[in-house]
């Protein structure tokens, strides 16, 4: 589905909202990775527990920075969510540069931390290291992109549904307002004709009907300004209408008029 740019979240607030919702999951993921890394390190004969802490700590830190950058960029392409391939190409446009920067920053940071501790940083041959890190980064990047696409597609769907519901309510209110405008002149003309026919024969009744008509029109005007009415207000309007249309015989139900439950629009 297509969403308009104004309905998308602000780029600055987007990472904050993401980490507030998924932060615990993100932290749990890296704690699990750290536990597995320590376990693997100990099985391999390692005795310095700070080494896996540095290795996985630098990876977690840089991955968090990368995720924040991607989240801040992704909101620009929400208009392409209905075309996943184009969305993917836009989001992955900086993949090679980000991968090179991520690997270089991670190994540079590890070398610096090892140097602060006073230990020489060793790693395997660069072809093997690069192949391993490229595979890991590609998998992480794909998972991050999939999560982003799913979350943003869901948000766009919710926003579109809310917008459609709001438009449907506005259309219904417009239809009711139009119907009310069509009915009010017809009723008003009939009421005035009735009062006019009674002025000379029954002036007291004509005066009473004119007062009731004024009260009814005032109440109807006040009610039209509120989206919902209480049951007591609805019954009062109906009773005033029946008093004016003296040819009607209405039996009112035994409903307490103090009820303040909003009446339905089509009641």
C-alpha positions as CSV (number, residue, x, y, z in Angstrom):
1,X,0.0,0.0,0.0
2,X,1.1,3.6,-0.6
3,X,1.5,6.0,2.2
4,X,1.9,9.7,2.0
5,X,5.2,11.2,3.3
6,X,3.5,13.5,5.9
7,X,2.0,10.4,7.7
8,X,5.5,8.9,8.3
9,X,7.2,9.3,11.6
10,X,9.8,12.0,12.1
11,X,13.3,10.7,11.3
12,X,14.7,11.8,14.7
13,X,11.9,10.2,16.7
14,X,12.0,7.0,14.7
15,X,15.2,5.3,16.2
16,X,14.0,6.3,19.7
17,X,10.7,4.7,19.2
18,X,12.3,1.6,17.7
19,X,14.7,1.1,20.6
20,X,11.9,1.7,23.2
21,X,9.9,-1.1,21.6
22,X,12.6,-3.6,20.5
23,X,15.4,-2.6,22.8
24,X,14.8,-5.5,25.3
25,X,14.8,-8.0,22.4
26,X,18.0,-6.4,21.0
27,X,19.8,-6.6,24.3
28,X,18.6,-10.2,24.9
29,X,20.0,-11.1,21.5
30,X,23.4,-9.8,22.2
31,X,23.5,-11.3,25.7
32,X,22.8,-14.6,24.1
33,X,25.5,-14.1,21.5
34,X,27.9,-13.1,24.3
35,X,27.1,-16.3,26.3
36,X,27.6,-18.5,23.2
37,X,30.8,-16.7,22.4
38,X,32.2,-17.1,25.9
39,X,31.2,-20.8,25.8
40,X,32.9,-21.3,22.5
41,X,36.0,-19.4,23.7
42,X,36.3,-21.6,26.8
43,X,35.8,-24.8,24.8
44,X,38.7,-23.7,22.6
45,X,41.0,-23.4,25.6
46,X,40.8,-19.7,26.2
47,X,41.4,-18.3,29.6
48,X,40.9,-14.6,29.2
49,X,37.2,-13.8,29.6
50,X,37.7,-10.2,28.6
51,X,38.6,-11.2,25.0
52,X,35.1,-12.4,24.0
53,X,33.7,-9.4,25.9
54,X,35.8,-7.0,23.8
55,X,35.1,-9.0,20.6
56,X,31.3,-9.2,21.0
57,X,31.1,-5.8,22.7
58,X,32.6,-4.0,19.7
59,X,30.3,-6.0,17.4
60,X,27.2,-5.1,19.4
61,X,28.2,-1.4,19.6
62,X,28.8,-1.1,15.9
63,X,25.7,-3.1,15.0
64,X,23.6,-0.8,17.1
65,X,25.0,2.2,15.4
66,X,24.4,0.6,12.0
67,X,20.8,-0.3,12.9
68,X,20.1,3.3,14.1
69,X,21.5,4.7,10.8
70,X,19.4,2.2,8.8
71,X,16.2,3.0,10.7
72,X,16.8,6.7,10.2
73,X,17.2,6.3,6.5
74,X,14.4,3.8,5.9
75,X,11.6,6.2,6.6
76,X,12.4,8.1,3.4
77,X,11.3,5.1,1.3
78,X,7.9,4.3,2.9
79,X,6.3,5.3,-0.4
80,X,7.9,2.2,-1.9
81,X,6.6,-0.3,0.6
82,X,4.1,-1.5,-2.0
83,X,7.0,-2.3,-4.3
84,X,9.3,-4.4,-2.1
85,X,12.0,-4.9,-4.7
86,X,12.5,-1.1,-5.2
87,X,12.3,-0.6,-1.5
88,X,15.1,-3.2,-1.0
89,X,17.3,-1.7,-3.7
90,X,17.0,1.7,-2.1
91,X,17.7,0.5,1.4
92,X,20.6,-1.7,0.3
93,X,22.2,1.0,-1.9
94,X,24.9,1.7,0.7
95,X,25.4,-2.0,1.6
96,X,29.0,-2.3,0.2
97,X,30.2,0.9,1.8
98,X,28.5,0.1,5.1
99,X,30.0,-3.4,5.2
100,X,33.5,-2.1,4.5
101,X,33.2,0.6,7.2
102,X,31.7,-1.9,9.7
103,X,34.5,-4.4,9.3
104,X,37.2,-1.8,9.3
105,X,35.8,0.0,12.4
106,X,35.3,-3.3,14.3
107,X,38.8,-4.6,13.8
108,X,40.3,-1.1,14.4
109,X,38.4,-0.7,17.6
110,X,39.4,-4.2,18.8
111,X,43.1,-3.5,18.0
112,X,42.9,-0.2,20.0
113,X,41.2,-1.9,23.0
114,X,43.7,-4.7,23.0
115,X,46.5,-2.2,22.9
116,X,45.0,-0.3,25.9
117,X,45.0,-3.6,27.8
118,X,48.6,-4.3,26.7
119,X,47.9,-7.3,24.6
120,X,48.7,-7.7,20.9
121,X,45.6,-8.3,18.8
122,X,45.9,-11.4,16.6
123,X,43.5,-12.7,14.0
124,X,43.6,-15.3,11.2
125,X,44.6,-14.7,7.6
126,X,42.8,-11.7,6.1
127,X,41.1,-13.7,3.2
128,X,39.6,-16.1,5.8
129,X,38.7,-13.2,8.2
130,X,37.1,-11.2,5.4
131,X,35.1,-14.1,4.1
132,X,33.8,-14.9,7.5
133,X,32.9,-11.3,8.4
134,X,31.3,-10.6,5.0
135,X,29.0,-13.6,5.4
136,X,28.1,-12.6,9.0
137,X,27.5,-9.0,8.0
138,X,25.3,-10.0,5.0
139,X,23.2,-12.2,7.1
140,X,22.8,-9.5,9.8
141,X,22.0,-6.9,7.1
142,X,19.3,-9.1,5.6
143,X,17.7,-9.9,8.9
144,X,17.7,-6.2,9.8
145,X,16.2,-5.2,6.5
146,X,13.5,-7.9,6.8
147,X,12.5,-6.7,10.3
148,X,12.4,-3.1,9.1
149,X,10.3,-3.9,6.1
150,X,7.8,-5.9,8.2
151,X,7.5,-3.3,10.9
152,X,7.2,-0.4,8.5
153,X,4.7,-2.2,6.3
154,X,2.6,-2.9,9.4
155,X,2.7,0.7,10.5
156,X,1.8,1.9,7.0
157,X,-1.2,-0.6,6.9
158,X,-2.4,0.6,10.3
159,X,-2.1,4.3,9.3
160,X,-4.0,3.6,6.0
161,X,-6.7,1.8,7.9
162,X,-7.1,4.6,10.4
163,X,-7.2,7.1,7.6
164,X,-9.9,5.1,5.7
165,X,-12.0,4.8,8.9
166,X,-11.7,8.6,9.5
167,X,-12.8,9.3,5.9
168,X,-15.7,6.9,6.2
169,X,-16.8,8.7,9.4
170,X,-16.6,12.0,7.7
171,X,-18.5,10.7,4.7
172,X,-21.2,9.4,7.0
173,X,-21.4,12.7,8.9
174,X,-21.7,14.6,5.6
175,X,-24.5,12.3,4.5
176,X,-26.4,12.8,7.8
177,X,-25.9,16.5,7.6
178,X,-27.2,16.6,4.1
179,X,-30.2,14.5,5.1
180,X,-30.9,16.8,8.0
181,X,-30.7,19.9,5.8
182,X,-33.2,18.3,3.5
183,X,-35.6,17.3,6.2
184,X,-35.5,20.5,8.3
185,X,-37.0,22.9,5.6
186,X,-39.8,20.4,4.9
187,X,-40.7,20.0,8.5
188,X,-40.4,23.8,9.1
189,X,-42.7,24.6,6.3
190,X,-45.3,22.2,7.5
191,X,-45.1,23.4,11.1
192,X,-45.4,27.1,10.0
193,X,-48.4,26.2,7.8
194,X,-50.1,24.5,10.8
195,X,-49.4,27.4,13.0
196,X,-50.7,29.8,10.4
197,X,-54.0,27.9,10.0
198,X,-54.5,28.1,13.8
199,X,-53.7,31.8,14.4
200,X,-57.3,32.9,13.9
201,X,-59.3,29.9,15.1
202,X,-57.1,28.7,18.0
203,X,-54.6,31.5,18.8
204,X,-53.6,30.0,22.2
205,X,-52.7,26.7,20.5
206,X,-50.9,28.5,17.7
207,X,-48.9,30.5,20.3
208,X,-48.0,27.3,22.2
209,X,-47.0,25.5,18.9
210,X,-44.8,28.5,17.9
211,X,-43.0,28.3,21.3
212,X,-42.5,24.6,21.0
213,X,-41.2,25.1,17.5
214,X,-38.6,27.6,18.7
215,X,-37.6,25.3,21.5
216,X,-37.2,22.4,19.1
217,X,-35.1,24.4,16.6
218,X,-32.8,25.6,19.3
219,X,-32.4,22.1,20.7
220,X,-31.8,20.7,17.2
221,X,-29.2,23.4,16.5
222,X,-27.4,22.6,19.7
223,X,-27.5,18.9,19.0
224,X,-26.1,19.2,15.5
225,X,-22.9,20.6,17.0
226,X,-22.2,17.5,19.0
227,X,-21.2,14.2,17.4
228,X,-23.1,12.1,20.1
229,X,-26.3,12.7,22.0
230,X,-27.5,11.3,25.3
231,X,-30.6,9.2,25.3
232,X,-32.4,11.9,27.3
233,X,-31.6,14.5,24.7
234,X,-32.9,12.3,21.9
235,X,-36.1,11.5,23.7
236,X,-36.6,15.2,24.4
237,X,-36.2,16.1,20.7
238,X,-38.6,13.4,19.7
239,X,-41.2,14.5,22.3
240,X,-40.9,18.1,21.1
241,X,-41.4,17.0,17.5
242,X,-44.4,14.9,18.5
243,X,-45.9,17.9,20.4
244,X,-45.8,20.0,17.2
245,X,-47.1,17.3,15.0
246,X,-50.3,17.1,17.0
247,X,-51.8,14.5,14.7
248,X,-49.3,11.9,15.9
249,X,-50.1,9.6,18.8
250,X,-46.9,8.5,20.5
251,X,-46.5,6.0,23.4
252,X,-43.3,6.8,25.2
253,X,-41.3,3.9,26.7
254,X,-40.6,3.9,30.4
255,X,-36.9,5.0,30.1
256,X,-35.3,7.1,32.8
257,X,-34.5,10.5,31.3
258,X,-31.4,10.9,33.5
259,X,-29.5,8.4,31.5
260,X,-26.4,9.9,29.9
261,X,-25.5,7.0,27.6
262,X,-24.7,8.5,24.1
263,X,-27.3,7.4,21.6
264,X,-26.3,5.9,18.3
265,X,-26.3,8.1,15.3
266,X,-28.9,5.9,13.6
267,X,-31.2,5.4,16.6
